[in-house]
Amino acid sequence: MNSNFRNRVRYLRLLVLQLPVVQGLVYATLLVLWAERESLYQVNYMYFQPLIIMSILFGVWGMTMTINLLKDVLDKHSMQGKFLVLQLVLLFAKLQALLTRITVWVGLMPCKPPITPMVYGNLVHNTLMLAEMVLLSFIARKLYKKVLPDLDETPTTPKYIITTISALISEHNNNTCSTNNNDTIKKVENNPNTLDAKQGT
């Protein structure tokens, strides 16, 4: 495995790992601003939104590239569906809150004192989140559900192997190379005249 491929895998890891770090730092900063003065929080909230959106998009893109990298190695584990559910959770939890706030800022939410438009916006956002998470939980249950082994069979000690992405891909490449070598040997055994002709030349 060349260094260029290792660098690409490392960049994908950084794209995925930056998501919780950047999101945590941004929300910690916003909480400090809110604790200092609520008006300061409301003024500066808009300026943090591009950073939040870019972090989410980079994280989702990194997950998508990781899926494409591992789809041949983990084709029996429904990785595309599992990662799709994870991406939808991120989009619904983060970007949907921004859309709700935009509807409040534009003035689409009603204002009926003592209930403010922000209360209506939070109500709509939380209601949608509950419905969406319930739907995604059913999809995730179907994706992660496995057939339990027969208890009547002789129990065997399970082996749990923890490996890395690089190890999985290298193992897949080695299996592919060994398969090609076996096919070549079988062709030579079936056609010995070809080998004799090569030796004669």
Secondary structure, DSSP 8 states (H G I E B T S, - for coil): --HHHHHHHHHHHHHHHHHHHHHHHHHHHHHHHHHH-HHHHHHHHHHHHHHHHHHHHHHHHHHHHHHHHHTTTSTTTTHHHHHHHHHHHHIIIIIHHHHHHHHHHHT-S--BTTB-HHHHHHHHHHHHHHHHHHHHHHHHHHHH------TTS-----------HHHHHHHHHHHHHHHHHHHHHHHHHH-HHHHHHHHH-
